[in-house]
Amino acid sequence: MKSAFKQATLLTWLLLVALVAVNAKFFVGTNPPDLFQKINFGKDIRHRRETVFNVLSFGAKPDGKKDNTQSFMKTWVAACHSKGAARVVIPGGTFLISQIVFAGPCASTSPIVVQIDATLKGDIDLSNYVSNEWILFEKINGLIITGRGTLDGQGDAVWKYNDCGMNPTCQKLPVNLKFNGITNVFMKGISSINSKGFHMFITNSENVRLKKLHITAPDDSPNTDGIHLSRSNKVKISRSVISTGDDCISLGRGSMNVTINKITCGPGHGISVGSLGKYENEEDVLGVVIKNCTLIKTDNGLRIKTWPDSPPSAASGILFQDINMIDVKNPILIDQEYSCSKTNCQRPPSRVKISDVHFINVKGSTISSVAVHLKCSKRFPCQNIELFNINLKYSGPPKKSLPFVSTCTNAKVGYRGVQFPPPCK
């Protein structure tokens, strides 16, 4: 039994090493053709022969007052039915739109380009939303969203209706932008501000690339996660700035082969894997690389969170590397008693198995006396947790008697290199 366990641990470690070596380019399962491998975005897309579908030609008015939902829909339908390369253009100005669905499959084998150079404002009448998203792209193979545009959810008008902090069965407010069932999508340069709920929600999708996004909401805005993933494979998020009232990026159930690189996060709740273990038959989280990120005054830093009394699932092959922190609370945190009392959790332990998690080259400052807090499940202790070159300095209020420490519960931890605060006893 011990030999089999060691072999399984070694295999997982080798997979993680391979993941890092090829920059997260190993994939789980069968992948569809990557339409972007042969496309030069700087040249081919700009100069390809394509039909342009401008929303102004379909009756849209950039006055910030008229509801342009139907004009946008007509534009999309025409572009989606076009057999050649197509580009949807939303020119400068301010367009008010209500809930809208851009659905496929589309006729062309070439990716559809959606060029957004305008500010899109979301309807603030919640009765006009039949589901919890504002803009939805669904069932499309090949999509490019680009431009200098802004998605303004106008969430400041409706955040007062969010009661999710007190009501576990609350109705979640609409997401600014949702991808569902999308394959081969590239998004660059777009801004998202003041979402009603999450800014972006990516689910049931594959081969997603997000780059140079700006995501902003006040630090007290409720549940305004920057980017949330679930049930998606082969996702890359890079060179973006995220400042929200919740997680900058959160990786939910079924997130696989995810690379997060060069993200500036803060304010917000940091970068989180989870929360996991909330639903029956949850898919595992596998193969996550988070590198070269800066977290500024976030409530948490690098966090893995699971619910107590959860159905069984697993999270493994997770790497946090080359992370800089500035006055971050809870810099390194594994919390398998998420939502419990801080002092005593009366619920049965989590059944999410956490293993092969590596924190490498994490430096900076923290306002917490406990800079490393690993609170794992009694039933399934965390396995193969590595801390390598952790160099955090205390920057909070002057401490009278509290030491600067690490705490570990139900965790098998290995240490290498610099360790400050000192390792768990």
Secondary structure, DSSP 8 states (H G I E B T S, - for coil): -HHHHHHHHHHHHHHHHHHHHTTS---SS-----TTTT--TTTHHHHS--EEEEGGGGT---EEEEE-HHHHHHHHHHHHH-SS-EEEEE-SSEEEE-SEEEE---S-SS-EEEEE-SEEEE---GGG-SSSEEEEEES-EEEEEESS-EEE--GGGTGGG--TTT-TT-----EEEEEES-EEEEEES-EEES-SS-SEEEES-EEEEEES-EEE--TT-TT--SEEEES-EEEEEEEEEEE-SS-SEEE-TT-EEEEEEEEEE-SSS-EEEEEES-STT---EEEEEEEEEEEES-S-SEEEEE-SS---EEEEEEEEEEEEEEEESSSEEEETTTTS-SS---S----EEEEEEEEEEEEEEES-SEEEEEE--SSS-EEEEEEEEEEEEE-SS--SS---EEEEESEEEEEEEEEES----
